[in-house]
Amino acid sequence: MKAPLVKQASGQRPTPRLGFLSALPLYLALPVVVIGIWKWADIAGYIKPYTMPPPEKIVTTAIEFWKEGALQNNIAASVIRVGEGFLIALAGALLLGIGIGLSKKLDMLTGIIIQILKPIPPIAYIPLAILWFGIGESSKIFIIVIGAFFPVLLNTVEGIKNIDRRFIELTRVYEAPRRRVVTHVILPGALPFIMAGVRIGLGNAWICVVAAEMIAATKGVGYMLMDGRNLARPDMVILCMLIIGIFGKCMDDGLKLFSRSIIRWN
């Protein structure tokens, strides 16, 4: 079966596009090389098991915790926290971002405080979160909301401000209702920026939940990571790091596919 052709400018020959199966070896090449070097260094004695366990030890540790049910429980706790905090941040950021993008007065009113709060890392809020909400779920959700809020907000505002003004003028010529202008022109035009902010915000949410769980939690991937440090088990630490990376990538890939499906014109 021939590979699909990518259309190019007239006068140029179309080039074949790599399919998923044909691109898979290239996609996995670097991870395989890294694991191979890791294993070679272990066999050669360049790394010690108590500082850097061999690759197969990570696999056996994952199987061990899976059979105990600890792995599923900790992953589920982190995923639920990320989902709750991210949805709250998404709703608030979209509402405020659309308002700022459409209203110069609201933009001026909120400009200073947003510029002051934006550079503060979410981890810096952890002491306040514990003082305000205790060490329960609310403090962790709060940290996630802070981490995911600003990327979505700023990208929403930027997306609305970058819409071609000719489209807005055209809606005025046809005297389109304000609500239809927002839903049919402004939001679709800003959607590429919004989805970019959503992807960044989701990544920040994962960073924040792990940081919050490392400080005050009884379950979660971050708690499991700190437990591995306290028990001097690098296999647990590396396993948790891989879980964070894999779940973060899977969620980002899901958002990327969703973005392509709703922004077909981009």
N, C-alpha and C positions, 0 to 999 in steps of 0.2 A: 504494500500500500504506500503510495507516494505521500511525502510530507506536505502539509498545506503550504501554500505560497503566500508570502507577505507582499502586498501591493507597494510599489515604489513609484517614483516620478517617471513620467514617460521618457523613453529612451534608455532606461536602465532595466537590466534583467532582474526578474523577481528572485528573491533568495528564499530557500526553504526555512521554515520555522521548526525548531527542535520540539518534538513532542515530549510529553511527560516522561515516558519510559526511556526514550533515548537520552534525555537530559539527566535522568536519575543518577547514573554513575558519576557524572561531573558534579552533581549537587552533593553527593555523599563522599566525594573523593577526599576533601580536606578533613572532615571528621574521622574518617578511617585512618588517614595518615597520622593524625594527632593521637588516636588511641594506640596505633602501632608504635609510635615513638614512646608513648607512656609505658606500654608493656615492655618494650626493649630496655628502657631505663630501669625498670623494676628488675628484670632478669639480670642486667649487668651490674646491679647493686648501686646505681647512682642515687636512688631514692630509698628511704627507709619506710617500712610499712606503718610505723607509728606517726609518720609525718605525711606520707602520701601513699595510700593503699593501692594495690594493683586494680586494674579495671574490673576484673571478675569479682573482687570483693564488694564493689558497689552494687553489682547485680545480685549477689547473695544477700546483701543487707536489704535491698529493696524487696526481695522475695520473703525474707524473714519478717519484715514489718507488715508486708501485705497479708501474710498468713495470720498474723496477730490481729489484723484489722486496724492497727495504728496508722498506717500510711493513708488508707482511705479516709479515716476520720479527720486527720490533720489537713489533708488536701481539701476535703469538703468544707471544713471550717473556714479556711482561707478563701476559697472560691465564693462562698456565701457572703463573707464580709466584703470582698471586692465588688461583688454584684450589687449589694445594697448601697454601699458608699458611692459607687460609680453612677448608679441610676439617680441618686439624689443630686450629685454634682452635675450630671448631664442636664437634668430638668432645670435646675437653678441657673446654670451657665447659659443655656439656650434662651431662657426667658429674659435674663438680664442682657445678654449679648444682642438679641434682636432689638430690645428697647434702646440700648446705647447706639446701635447702628442706625436706627431710624430717627432718633431724637438728639439733636445737638445739645439741647439743654441738659438732658440726662448724661450725655457724654462729658460735658463740662462739670456737672455735679459730682460724678463718680471718678473722674480722671485721676485726681490726686491720690485718693485712698487706694485705688487699684494699683497705681504705680508704686506706692509704698509697700503694699502687701505682697505684690507679685514676686519680688526677689527673695522673700523670706522662705527658706526651705521648710517643707511640711514637717520634717523631723523636729524642727525648733519648737513646734507647737505641742510636742508630746508632754512636757511638764505641765503646761496649762491644761491640756486635755485631761490629764490624770486629776488635777486639782478640781476642774469643773465637773467632770463626769465619773470620776473614780477609775478603777481598773477593769470595769466591765466592758460590754460590747460597744457602748455608746462612744467611749473615748477612741476606740479603734476606727469606728465608722467616721468619726469626726476628722481624724487624720487623713483617711482615704478621700473624703470629700474635699478637703483643702488641697490635696495633691492633684486631684483630677479636675478641679473646678477651673483653674486659671488657663490651662491650655485650650479647653473648649471655649471658654469665654472670649479670649483674645483672638482665636481663629474665627469665631463667629462674627465678631465686630469687624475684623480685617476683611473677611469674605464679603460682608454687606457693603463695606466702603469701596471695594474693588469692583463692584458691579458696573458694567458699562452704563454711563448715565444716559446714553441714547435710548436704552430700553425704558428707563423711568420716564423720560420725556415723551416717549411714544404712548405710554399708558395715560399720561396727562392729556395728550391730544384726543385720545378716545374716551376720556373721562371715565376710566375704569374705577370701580369702587376700591377703596383703600385695602380692604381685606383681600380682594382678589389680586391686587398688586403684590401684597406680601406673600401670599400662598403660591402664586403662579409665576412671579418674576424674581422677587428678592430672595426667597428661600432656595429655589432651584439654582439661582445664580451663585449663591454663597455656599452651596452644598459641598463642592470640592474642598473648600477651606474648612468647613465644619467637620467633615469626615477626617481630615488630617488632624484636627484638634482632638477629635474623639479617640483616634488611635494613640496619640501622645498621652492623652489623659488616662487611658486604660493602662498603658505602660507605667505611668506614675502611680496609679492605684496599686499595682502589684508591688512596687518598691515600698510604698507607704505601709501596706498591710504587713509586709515582712518586718519592717522596722518597728512597727507598733507591737507586733507579736513577740519580738525579741526582748522587749522591755517589760511588758505586763500582759501575760496570757497564760492559759493553762492548756491550750490546744492551738493547732495551726502549724503551717510550715515553718514560720519564723521561730515559734516555740520549740519545734523539733530540732531546728538548726542550733539554737542555743543549748538545748539539752545535749546535743552531740559535742559541742564545745566543752561543756561542763564535765562530760564523761570521758573527755580526751579520745573521742572517736571520730577521726577525720572522714571515715567512710560515711557516717551519718551527715556530716557537714556537706560533703561533696554531693551526696544524694539529694539533699534539700536544695542545693544550688542548681542542680540539673533540673529538678522538678519546677523550680521557679522559672528557669529559662525556657523549658519545654512548654509549660502552660502559657507563659507570656507570648511565645511565638505562635502557638495554636490560636490563641484569642486574637492576636494581631492579624494572622492569616484569615481568620473568619471575618473580621471587620473589613479586610482588604477585598475579599470576595463580595461581601455585602455592598461595599462602596462601588465596586465595578458594576454591580447589578442595578443600582439605583442612579448611577451617573454614567449612563451609556454614552452620552454625547461628549464626555470629557476626554 
